[in-house]
């Protein structure tokens, strides 16, 4: 007995010793995740510490255990079943072999990243009715110290202890019922001691903003109004009182440049999405723009507007990709941006100066740009009451909120683009307090005003059974599948040249991630999860997930082995090698 | 700080504290009838439908991501009150709430009802009995179309087509079947690398494979690695009957189709 106990003890000690070594050397550091670690997240490839992996939003991993040579052997290691009717849009975080993810609507799960087994759950209950446009979704978490941060559909930001799942604080962002409804669906971004929080609702006459909260207390540190207020610069770009409910939300996640201490964040469409009758022909600032802000104060450093006076819902809420490179013989700090309006832009991120823009999907609306990057708009590209089916890119854009990736090895930026044909319809504007008479008066056929709610906000169906559309060909709002497609493209960001293209059946809603194994991971709307050769676009591996991919992949280490996770439908699928 | 259990209470308290918190609109009582049923009401509902509904239900209610509203069968109840409540409050997890007034919702009820009954009230001039004989015989229509449980499935089910489709549509479908082919009945030609071509209607497709119902009503699946080409250049499998049937015969078939109203 005694000998047996001793042997057991010795074995246990050995196991512990091995685990300690494994933990220390293979899985990366554990909590707390300090600001210093966030600044150098690329040095911890075993972890995935923020939404885009690193502040420059490359969504690139240095891991190369899975590579072009062995990816053909990749297979499912575990599934996490969401047990929810809603699809996952989340990007999980991973720290030291523990995965943290959000499940619709606003639950947080901590999992063993090696097995998918649940460690703890935090459940948040939203009111029965919330005002999110496009599903009860959440896109992920932020992390600082031992604390996770999450936005909620009913406009709260919540801090949860990463070890226990206990709620630490909860702060109301705004009245979620105001102006037909606000929501918060994006992942927050931690910068220094603040949690940066965006909001959604541009389908309604809301008034957008970007907030920063004290990470320890949840107290509001600053708020930047995305529509200039009276007395502020650029206030006069909206007609009449239209600025009061002009939309311009901040519903995705931004990027941060510590060298210049600048926060970059994209803004949404002006409201009404498809109608400028009330907001006039001004630029409607700062809609469809990127904002460069001081993260300490929320003060605007500069802005660049991609689509002035937009009538197509071409949000500029894509995630800024920050790269450095040589341009016209000079080393430059740059920002690469594949925009929903169908153009790839390169900006100087120190001052917002336009460098160039090139289309990456079929486009009809733009003849070219002036020196400042202002587009020369082609007439006839506005929505019409009867529906304009000649405009490209489509309602959901050449890209949307899905993440892009940049590989410092190939020096290519990977974009999962939407090349599609759709209909843009202009209809009646409905204001929050409209009575029936007013709504009817504005809403007659051909009245030429746009609605509070709008077309094109619920996503596309893909080719899953029951999701294909019927209709008179060429006359209905939908088109034959072969008229639209998706494509992963590899863009040289310094020239805008597309180096390769991997076409898929349907315009996608998922993002991509690249790795040092020279792979690009992603998933299609039909659920085909793929690995492409980052140098050529050749598909090297696939898995038939058979449900919608509305998320972007991550990769990490658990017990020394590399895994790749991607949400497909309401399942988190995780793959690895033997 | 809230524990896991207390978090729910905290949320509820915070919710109550929010000014003007909205709850779903109270449902109208069963048996409530639509006060907005006039042709003018339906006309006013058309742009509302285009704005709020067409993206999922199709521009003519033919379905897509949302249900086909032209079939006149409603999964969440078919009374005026049911339709109003569905439109007004949405379907959790399936159909969003749209920003419209109560009166507009009632007008949409009238509009949706009309979508599902385009053929009602129309009177065909042909002889329905003669049309049935042509349908079953010379036209060979049942090879591809079903009425009730009898017939093929390569073409749309016609059990209640007379209620759903007006006479103009029925005539056009016979003379120019390619004018409106629902996507799930569009023909595709799969050309294999071994030279064989299989024609059918597409049931499903992704980047790896395609599934068909072929012209002999068999279910088929092909991996794309074995496919040379997928062609869509002849979208309708149905022949154009304008050159097969006389005008009188066409009118008779239309009359027969118009008489097919399904279960009333």
Interface residues (C-beta under 8 A of the other chain):
Chain A: X85 X86 X121 X122 X123 X124 X125 X126 X127 X128 X129 X133 X136 X154 X156 X165 X166 X167 X168 X169 X170 X172 X175 X176 X177 X178 X180 X204 X385 X387 X423 X425 X427 X428 X430 X434 X435 X436 X439 X440 X443 X444 X445 X446 X447 X450 X451 X452 X453 X454 X455 X456 X457 X458 X459 X460 X461 X463 X464 X465 X467 X468 X469 X470 X471 X472 X473 X475 X476 X477 X478 X480 X481 X482 X504 X505 X524 X526 X527 X528 X530 X542 X544 X546
Chain B: X1 X2 X3 X4 X6 X7 X8 X10 X11 X12 X14 X15 X18 X19 X20 X21 X22 X23 X24 X43 X44 X46 X47 X48 X50 X51 X52 X54 X55 X56 X58 X59 X60 X62 X63 X64 X65 X68 X93 X94 X96 X97 X98 X99 X100 X101 X102 X103 X104 X178 X179 X180 X181 X182 X183 X184 X186 X202 X203 X204 X205 X206 X207 X208 X232 X235
